[in-house]
Amino acid sequence: TAVGFGMDPDLQIDIITELDLVNTTVGVTQVSGLHNASKAFLFQDTEREIHAAPHVSEKLIQLFRNKSEFTFLATLQQKASTSGVIVSIRELEHSYFELESSGLRDEIRYHYRFNGKSRTEVFPYRLADGQWHKIAVSLSASHLLLHVDCNRIYERIIDPPETNLTPESNLWLGQRNRKHGFFKGVIQDVKVIFIPNGYITQCPNLNRTCPTCSDFLSLVQGIMDLQELLAKMTAKLNYAETRLSQLEDCHCEKTCQVNGLIYRDKDSWVEDDHCRNCTCKSGVVECRRMSCPPLDCPPDALPVHMESQCCKICKAKCIYGGKVLAEGQRVLTKSCRECRNGVLVKVTETCPPLNCSENDHVLPENQCCSVCRGHNFCAEGHKCGENSECKNWNTKATCECKNGYLSVQGDSAYCE
């Protein structure tokens, strides 16, 4: 067709012919194309290396040198919903000309370089639909034309692409490189033509300036369809803007859930068990132990822990037979007595029977009822802080700080 238009053979390159593709080429199989005037090849879903020999690359480099106008042409049938590179002229990671069809996003992408930087033009169009298509990409300085099936799909002004290819540049067909961008489908009539409006060689009927009456009516119908589509899109856009303005008034607050209770952001509370102040901060609970003031008890008092209170308080002490008792501690005399507000008060208490011999009876510190040797004092509810652990002794239980923690103000029930 190009020769029929008076096309100079030195201003075009037939890529399939130059690559010398045959039925034995790994990854491709010769099949019937859109027509029988030229060879068509099925590019299979397998690893392959379809690229130009050095003498073909040199020819391509010479043709592109100092050219501002060229057209890439191809006839293809891409497997539906697949993505792949139709043709790529590149040097290592840099694409000078690459045409990609994405069936996942229904896009045609043109990759090129401008002033040493990679650029990409994206054209929304479904090429990967399993049907035959003719595609032509024409460049004239900064003017780009995209034709599909002899229809002018897009016309765009872009940055002028670089055409002075480096000597290391190579041509790949049906893939980006050895590992990526594998095209799946049939390719035929792949050419690069270095004349203005090269798409005419693919679609001779486009060689005219005025539309026919039928063309004009189709154009009017297309405009009417676009106006209807524009009206629908405008309505949807107005609705979306209304929804967005409503969303801007919303505030999503992250809450904290602790022991079945929900606290709002910046809420604070006290954990009774661990003697800590806690705050909800953007959905995260932050706790700090309450600091207790130093106690300076008078000579007749001792610091003791009281129920439901975090810090020790001073309570009057008791003295019996030279032994000092703090609030709540007991001593066994003729009867059981407990220190309350500095006075030993008689306690009426029946001791439970013990299931051990009398030799194994042990009287716990500050208690009146004996227990069996090896008694678990920690199981009686002896409270220790979160960084402290309870330890049983022969006559009592104590709190000891875990490894890596120190007692707070000399009290091992609370450790940091």
Beta strands, then each sheet from edge to edge (+ up, - down):
strand 1: 12-14
strand 2: 28-31
strand 3: 40-43
strand 4: 69-78
strand 5: 83-91
strand 6: 94-102
strand 7: 107-114
strand 8: 117-124
strand 9: 132-140
strand 10: 143-148
strand 11: 151-157
strand 12: 170-173
strand 13: 185-193
strand 14: 256-258
strand 15: 261-263
strand 16: 268-271
strand 17: 276-281
strand 18: 284-289
strand 19: 301-304
strand 20: 313-316
strand 21: 318-320
strand 22: 323-325
strand 23: 330-332
strand 24: 336-340
strand 25: 343-347
strand 26: 361-362
strand 27: 371-372
strand 28: 388-392
strand 29: 397-401
strand 30: 407-408
strand 31: 411-415
sheet 1: 1+ 13- 3+ 2-
sheet 2: 1+ 13- 4+ 9- 10+ 11-
sheet 3: 8+ 7- 6+ 5- 12+
sheet 4: 14+ 15-
sheet 5: 16+ 17- 18+
sheet 6: 19+ 20-
sheet 7: 21+ 22-
sheet 8: 23+ 24- 25+
sheet 9: 26+ 27-
sheet 10: 28+ 29-
sheet 11: 30+ 31-
end
